[in-house]
Amino acid sequence: MTSHDYTADTERFGKRKQRDPSDQNRRISRMRSIVSVRDLTLLAAWIILVLTFSQLSPHFWSLANARNIGQAVAVIGITAVGATLVLVSGGIDLTVGSVIGFSGVLVGALLTGKLQLGHITSLTGDELAGQMAIPLAVALVLLAGAALGAFNATLIVNGRINPLIATLGMMSVIRGFAYVYSDGVSHGIVSESFEFLGRGRLAFGIPVPIVTMLLIYGLVWFVMRYTNLGNYVYAIGDNAQASRLAGVNVKLWRYVVYILGGIFASLAGLISASMMGAALPRAGMGYELNVIAAVILGGASLKGGIGNVVGTLLGVLIMGTLNNGFTLLNIPAFYQMIAQGLVLIMAVFIDQVRTGGYE
């Protein structure tokens, strides 16, 4: 499908679905009221899953394993926040996994003061002294993530390229830059300050990534529920044409959601690099499918206009619990891949049934 065909189809779809703005507001309000019921259903499913694995494995029901699950899902969970915003607005972003890998490589390069990591294999905290300060490096990486998100939005909004095709192409481009930038070599970073982001512990031994993830979910939940950003994202995803007629700057807000998606993916990349103590160009590979599966499982629709971060968090926890339970039961990783694929298919199938099927 060409970009012209996509644009024409979008315009025809908008005209066909055009509704009065007040009707659209009522529709959005109803969707938000239904969210709690769907979330309770997901919560019940997660509890059943937890109880099942608790019976099957004696090691599952423990505080230490709960921390393991939380820390394991933090990277996917933070990335899924941005993906939720994009999907609710009617878009899609397949670059998130590549942005995770690129962000890890970039922060490694900034902290070492090297533009080309090449064959450097490890730097200690003392060797990092005098190089770029960690807060500044983190800020620059987040800025790079925002820039990548903005470029995606430019291709989609101004270039009028189908979001699936645009982000699929950029997924390869960004991953390629990560490999070129690092010469395909993993690079260890030994720094207590940087390690705290991914491996630090707070009160009661709670890992920093879990707290970071929950704070982000709480903030975005509030924004989506009580601010204009949330209203516009839902409205654009439900009917972009009607939103445009109602005076909403659709192009601007699409830029906003893709930029936020890039920032959250970059933050996840920083946490991932900190957890592993290394800049790995292959980090995040395949994460885009796990993220989309979690978001759709959480109730978001591929057609846009439906979804919320509470459901996304539950979707992330369900997938993380499945992976953890399978590992404790010594189920081979190949079967875990099959399970993840089936979860994605099931989530999309439920979405299609709920929204009226593929047209």
C-alpha positions, 0 to 999 in steps of 0.5 A: 500500500502506498502512502497516497493510498493510506492517506486516501483510505484514512480520509474516507474512513474519517468521512464515513465515521464523522460524528458530532464532537459532543457525541464523540465526547460522550463516547470517550466518557463511556469508554473510560467508564468501561475500563474499570470492568476490563481491568478487574477482569485482567486483575482476576486473571493475573491472580488466578495465574499467580495462584496456579504457579504458586501450586506448581512451584514451591519457589514462586510464592516468595518476596524475592521472586516477586521482586524478580518479576517486578524487576524483570518487567520494568524495561518492558513495562516502561516502554509499554507506557509510551506504546499505550499512548501511541496505540490509543492515538491510533498509531503504532511504533515498532522502533521501541526495541531498537531505541532501547538498544541504541540508548544503551550504546549511546549512554555507554559512549557518552560515559566513556567519552568515546564516539566509537566504542570499538574494542573497549571492553570495560571501564571502571568507576575510576576510569569514568572519572573526568568523563561526562557526568552521568545526569548529563549523559542520561539527559542527552540519551532521553533527548535522543529518544525524543528526537527519534520519536519526533522523526517517526512522527515526521514520517507519519504526520508530514510524510503521510507514510503508514505508521506500520511501514514507517516505524518498521523501516526505522526499526532497522535503521536505528538498530543498524546505527546501534551496531555501527556506533558500537562496532557490534561489540558489547561494552561493560560499564562499571559505575556504582552511580549508573548501576543504581538506576537499574540495580539499586535498592530503596527501602525494604529492598525494593528495586529502583526500576520497580519504583521508577515504573510505578511512578511513571504509570501513576503520572501517566494515568493522571495525565490521561485521566484528568488533562487535555492530553488524555482527552485529545489522545482518546479523541484522535484515536477514536476519530481523527477527522471529527477531532480536527473539525472540533479544533484539535491540532491532530498533527501536534498531538500525534507528534507529542505521543510519538515523542513521549514514546521515544523518551520512555523507550530511551529510559527503558534502554538506560535501565536495561544497560544499568541492569546488565552493566553493559552497552549491548547493541542487541539489547531490546531485540524483539521487545516491540512484539512483547510490548504490543502484546502487553498493551493489547492484552491490557485492553488497548485496540489496534484501531485506536481510541481504547486503552489505559495504562492500568490495563497495560500494567496488568498486561505486562504483569501477566506476561512477566508472571508467565515467563517467570513461572515457566522458568521456575518450572524449567520449561525450555525457552523455545516453548516460552516463545511459543506461549508469547506468540499465542498470547499476542494472537489471543490478545489481537483476536479479542481486540478484533472481536471487541471492536467489530473485526477486521474490515 
